[in-house]
Amino acid sequence: MRQLQLDIEPQLDARISDFSGPGWGPMVDAVRQLHAGLVNRFYVYGGAGTGKSHLLSAICDSYLELGRPAIKVSLLELLDAPIEAITSLEFYDLVALDDIEAISGVPHWQKAVFHLMNNHEGQLVFSSRSAPIELRLELPDLQSRLTQAVSVKVPSGSSFIDRQALLQSVMTRRGIHFDQQIVDYLLQNGPHQASILLQTLAQLEKMLKGEKTKLSNTTIKQIYALIDEYRQ
């Protein structure tokens, strides 16, 4: 495996190039600063399904491509593990901690993350549904340290241009080709959030695998129904 996952979750297929829409510009700039060593603590936040986990996976992949060890773990999935598990993360150049809000109300994990921030000599990336200042943490020192990180809010997906750029980038990278009417329907009537949009794309790819270029009206109706289902 290219990236240790602590047996927690499958690694997402993600690249920084996927985030090519203008709304993602500040995020991509911050990642460049990470690579240049200008930023050591980076915090991304946004609503559910807006692509935070996809972004963290892409950041880790960009480090791995350069031969630099990186790992992404979800604190939500790590809560039941012994806190000693976090010490193994200190040896990575970059550690991406997803779902930082999950440790709210769990003081011993807050202390573990604070300890990691104090002892990790590399770079740390965090993601949350809440802005740093809105986190409800019982450990003031950790709250303070997180608010000092460079923070950027991910796009909500409301921009058609952002959705179009994201979809086109991922489809081109993966070699996916759909009839234009399907792409148009997905962009106009599908889910706006980046993560859910990409989940829909993956399901459409499975549905259309092996299908002929000319789709029947029945198949097109099934495709539209699937897209409508993900939008709800």
VENHUQUI-V929958 format. One line per field, one symbol per residue. ss: DSSP state (H for helix, E for strand, L for the rest). phi: phi as a letter, one per 30 degrees, with the letter a starting at -180 (. if undefined). burial: 1 if it has 24 or more other ideal C-beta (glycine too) atoms within 12 Angstrom, else 0. A space follows every 50 residues. Layout:
ss=???
phi=???
burial=???
This chain:
ss=LLLLLLLLLLLLLLLHHHLLLHHHHHHHHHHHHHHLLLLLEEEEELLLLL LHHHHHHHHHHHHHLLLLLEEEEEHHHHLLLLHHHHHHHHHLLEEEEELH HHHLLLHHHHHHHHHHHHHLLLEEEEEELLLHHHLLLLLHHHHHHHHLLE EEELLLLLLHHHHHHHHHHHHHHHLLLLLHHHHHHHHHHLLLLHHHHHHH HHHHHHHHLLLLLLLLHHHHHHHHHHHHHHHL
phi=.dbdchhcaddddbbeddccdeddeeddddddddddidbcbbbcblddid jddddddddddddddcicdbbcbcdddcedddddedddddccdbbccdid ddddibedddddddddddcddccbbbbadcdedcdccdceddeddddddd bbddddjddddddddddddddddcicbceeddddddddcddddedddddd eddddddcdiddedcddddddddddddddddd
burial=00101101001101110111101100110110011000111111111011 11111111111111000101111111011000101100100111111111 11110100110111011001011111111111001010100110110011 11111110000111111111100001010001101110111111111111 11111011000000000000001101100100
